[in-house]
Amino acid sequence: MSAKAYSVIGTRPIRHDGADKVTGRALYGADFTAAGLLHGAILRSPHAHARIKRIDISRALAYPGVKAVITSADFPEAAERTVDMGEGDTPLSYARGNVLAIDKALYRGHAVAAVAAASLHVAEEAAALIEVEYEPLGCVLTAPEAMLETAPQLHEGKSNLASQFQHVLGDAAKGFAEADVVVEREFNTATVHQGYIEPHNATALWNNDGRVHIWCSTQGSFVVRDCTAIILDIPVSQVKVTPMEIGGGFGGKIPVYLEPVAALLSKKTGRPVKIVMTRKDCFEATGPTPGSFMRVKIGAMKDGRITAAQAYLAFEAGAYPGAMVGPAGMTVFAAYDIPNAVIDGFDVVVNKPSTAAYRAPGAPNAAFATESVIDELAQKLGIDPLEFRLKNAAKEGTRRVDGPKFRRIGCVEVLEAMKNHPHYSAPLGGPNRGRGVAIGFWFNVGLQSSATLNVNADGTVNLVEGSTDIGGTRTSIAMQAAEVLGIPVADVNPSVVDTDTVGFTAVTGGSRTTFATGWAAYEAAQDVVRQMKERAAKLWEIDATAVSFDAGVFTSGERKLTFKELADRLPATGGPIVGRATVNPPGVGGSFAGNIVDVEVDPETGKTSILRFTAVQDVGKAIHPSYVEGQIQGGSVQGIGWALNEEYYMGADGTMMNSSFLDYRMPTALDLPMIDTCIVEVANPGHPFGVRGVGEANIVPPTPAIANAIQRATGVRMTRLPMSPPAIMEALWRESSSQRSSGN
Amino acid sequence: MPSQTHVTTTINGEPVQFLCEPRQSLLECLRDILGMTGTKEGCNDGNCGACTVVFDGRIVTSCLVLGVEAQGKEISTIEGIARGNRLHPLQQAFLENAALQCGICTPGFIVAAKALLDQEREPSEERIRFWLANNLCRCTGYDKIVRAVEQAAAVSKQEAAR
């Protein structure tokens, strides 16, 4: 499908930052230190919902070693207004309120005050001395409950239903009337966390000249710059963010939590202040992904053609509006060509931490519902589940329910690859086993990126970029510049730099980095080639249009200069060459992923073991196949954790009962088989190398694929995530008792 | 300020002395007092393995060991794995197999895996998965990590045979 031969694209070089990362030399946010460094600690609300009546900081302030204590009263005065925090407009008081609670605590773990002291232990001891008088209020923890008129109201004068939308295509009522079989089910998914291993961290110095310098681990240094400036009501030009190495994010390290707090503490003390979250803080006070209540109904004719579909999606936003229900509405039926459909989406605030993005945010919830119903329909119609999907698969020209028409996509190719994979026809080989399949879609994003390339006299180039590197993107971006310049990727030296040093670059997220920043590097390399052609023309005393460039060699007739030879002659031909580019690419290509999974369910314990897992994904073009496989494997395993174990286990008072890695049970090496990957390459016509982006679609199909496999292993249809051992036992007991009673 | 205790220990074969508060963990001492930030903190309660070090021949999570317990002991950390300018076969295998993405768990995995390979030449896949079950990785799904350890075992065996 992508037949073009490349010299660098598609190879598997060792990453440029590799030596630093296997020797412990790479510096992550928490590794940063500075002369005079103070340590910050944050006091958090023990209540899920409470009015803050009084805060007395006097005892904390008097504690030996304490340098400053702040609350939300220390935000500079600013009129309430709507601000852009990177993911839509929000009131300033919400943006500030999630960083330090204003008037009310809206979830357990909500930051209320902060201390800076000479040591972390002293800061923690002093934080415990802050006296807060709370008036506890009733809390509400799920979207359906929060939408009741009797529910406690989080934001005074505002409904807990923050917003809603409806997408309509065709006539759903007519479509359902035409259907021979209709399946409708309700689904619930628990709140889950991204689970990055590195806790959030930030160090800030509010310098004597008024400039704020922040060192932190973030998915977007410019987001930190802009959001910190908004919250502190200072110009963006006064904030400089130096991104340190980042230990995982998956969407969770886009919002700011600590940066404005550390900056305010630094302003009060005149010294750099570092704050690092505990693991418990990460669970309780950063943005997990929304829990959801969903109802999905799909109808089809006997021949397997889907006639209508309907979805009701109610997502928990957490304390402030902004649940990723919009993307759920965009993706819930995206894999299929459905003539008649209605999608209703509801963004509902509840007393849980304010949710954030998590890898294809919203799409895994939605796919759990849709792909479970699709599977049940295929069973009822007696059609192979992949054939049923192929019969209805979205293609180029298919209109999505939310409006856009698909350009070239790889849904059919992914399904064909699944059907032809040896896994699909392999014997299951044992009792209590089942095989499930599912597919999923993520649209991916483009957004702004910048890159510059400085040509060195020895024929190497230094690549300057602003995308923080979470999984090897220094290399996947450098490879695209190397391909254009016809030089080895080892001759491109990439640096991720601070916000003063590179042009605006959006977050590392939305599967956009290799796509968009890679494109910026591609364009910057084209700029280098253009300028170097002019130098060759000067040397050869000809017109630049007469110079050709291919595979790293400049030629004109018999004359030729390699990239390296010409680089050495730059001083004599006009001075250094800097290639530069900025992009805001429109040609984003969505990605489809599919899973085939074999499970064994222990009927005594309800434990589900993953016996074999195959992950297929259309990536457009795999720039670095090993990193592409790694993204697919990582997303798949996060999906496996989501399916089988992970959940915020909440007490009725809004306390998370399992806020540690012991009790929030993410998959370990022992829980898993090898994850087989199958890369499909349907080139994205909107990118010079055909890249679609690979980071997210892979987490969409695992939960329904596993649910479908469990159904085939046990006969029980699971409609609630996680499908943990107790949930499965309960479902098995319910099934056997209903069979007994129906037998009577 | 609480009084500090003088600790004499050996880290990566070198004699080291430091002052610490009795309540400070070995992880804090390594990172904040000695500046050895290669050992990472992921949870500070012994459940993620990012701070794994070798402590008198046993792998431990250094967040659950007190700094004062290092007195007279021998400690190995990620900073002591490479052989001068040459990467250890495990480090090389992690790079060649793309066994890291963000890299925050990598020091802990390499220290733990080295302890395994130091005592077992040819661990099975199951054995490797069992041994590494206290080290959490959220990026890779472990597939490439297990393969990297298998490759390093094969390379180490070849080196030993020479």
Interface residues (C-beta under 8 A of the other chain):
Chain A: R12 I14 R15 D17 G18 A19 K21 V22 T23 G24 R25 A26 L27 Y28 A30 D31 T33 P64 G65 A118 H121 Q194 G195 Y196 I197 E198 P199 E245 I246 G247 G248 G249 F250 V276 T278 R279 I470 G471 G472 H624 S626 Y627 E629 G630 Q631 Q633 G634 S636 V637 Q638 S660 F661 L662 M666 P667 T668 A669 L670 L672 M674 I675
Chain B: M1 E21 R23 Q24 R31 G35 M36 T37 G38 T39 K40 E41 G42 C43 N44 D45 N47 C48 A50 T77 I78 E79 I81 A82 L87 Q91 F94 L95 E96 N97 A98 L100 Q101 C102 G103 I104 C105 T106 P107 I110 E125 I128 R129 F130 L132 A133 N134 N135 L136 C137 R138 C139 T140 G141 Y142 D143 K144 I145 V146
